[in-house]
Amino acid sequence: MSNKQESVKAISFGVGFATGVYGISFGALSVAAGLDFWQTMALSLLMFSGGSQFAFVGVIATGAGVIPAVLSAWLLGVRNGFYAIRLAPIISLTGILKPIGAQLTIDESNAVSLSQEPDLKKQREGFWLTGIAVFVFWNLLTAAGALLGSVIGNPADWGLDAAAGAAFLGLIWPRLKESKLLLLAVVSAFTATMLSEFLPAGLPVLLTALVAVAFWLVELVRKNK
Amino acid sequence: MSMWAGVLIASALVYSWKLLGHLVPEKYVSNPNIRSLATLLTVGMLAALVGVQTFTSADGVTFDARAVALLVAAGLFYLRVPFIFVVIAAAAVASLLRLWF
């Protein structure tokens, strides 16, 4: 895999920047939905989970009210909990680093860490560098988006929506050599895409956790035969 | 509920998932079966994210410049082109296709 020769720093910085640019969209959408500048910043600093944040302001924008917005954000945050279980023994946080590392447990930091398997040191480095890079860019650009709105333009104009998919593909790429994981990836991507026809944003990805659990049960049954 | 209360409660709830995962006792998270489940969940959900980010829009399932960009990216990853260049290439392919068509 090409990643092996690449510096974890470059990957983390690239992922942090590409993700952070979406902060512009989030900031602009949040203010347009009726949140003020500081409420928008509080979401990026404290919630710090793109899927949950977009869901929160998206529900507010529909006029459904604050309580449904809270519940959607909460539900969509579940996947970070799964990521934390993967990361816990790898980054083995203690003391004050535990609550800080928990806040940085998101799609991107877990994905970069996964791409560095099985090197434990690089997995840790990838987690921290990516988590910090995303946090810094995401918050700076949320502020820019909230203040300037759509004046800066849409990330899709620069092809950044395509870059996000490519980046996640690249990060899981090393694991797709295993035929079981390749099959899981294809089934999960297909399932989530099709579910998007019927379900609101965020739920399809969460529901594919059931696909992973099914693969796991098959694996357990085979092992115990 | 006021907007500020909603923002703070939702943030605390989202954070609680992250912290909860890190508070599971070591003996459980180090169990090989649990390690295997955690890897399956990570790969599956990130792949699902790739699918949704590439093939859906506000109108539902969509094939557009992003699908072409993802295909180019897959080809470049296969050829072992470094990560950063592939991501830049995917963005360039998508934005050029939109410029031309």
Interface residues (C-beta under 8 A of the other chain):
Chain A: M1 S2 N3 Q5 E6 A10 I11 G14 A18 G34 L35 Q39 A42 L43 L46 M47 F48 S49 S52 F56 I60 G65 V66 I67 A69 V70 A73 W74 G77 V78 R79 N80 G81 F82 Y83 A84 I85 R86 L87 A88 P89 L93 K98 P99 G101 A102 Q103 T105 D107 N110 A111 L114 A156 D157 W158 G159 L160 D161 A162 A163 A164 G165 A166 A167 F168 L169 G170 L171 I172 W173 R175 L181 L184 A185 V186 S188 A189 F190 T191 A192 T193 M194 S196 E197 A201 P204 V205 L206 T208 A209 V211 A212 V213 F215 W216 E219 L220
Chain B: M1 S2 M3 W4 A5 G6 V7 L8 I9 A10 S11 A12 L13 V14 Y15 W17 K18 L19 L20 G21 H22 V24 E26 V29 S30 N33 I34 R35 S36 L37 A38 T39 L40 L41 T42 V43 G44 M45 L46 A47 A48 L49 V50 G51 V52 Q53 T54 F55 T56 G60 V61 A65 R66 A69 L70 A73 A74 F77 R80 V81 P82 F83 I84 V86 V87 I88 A89 A90 A91 A92 V93 A94 S95 L96 R98
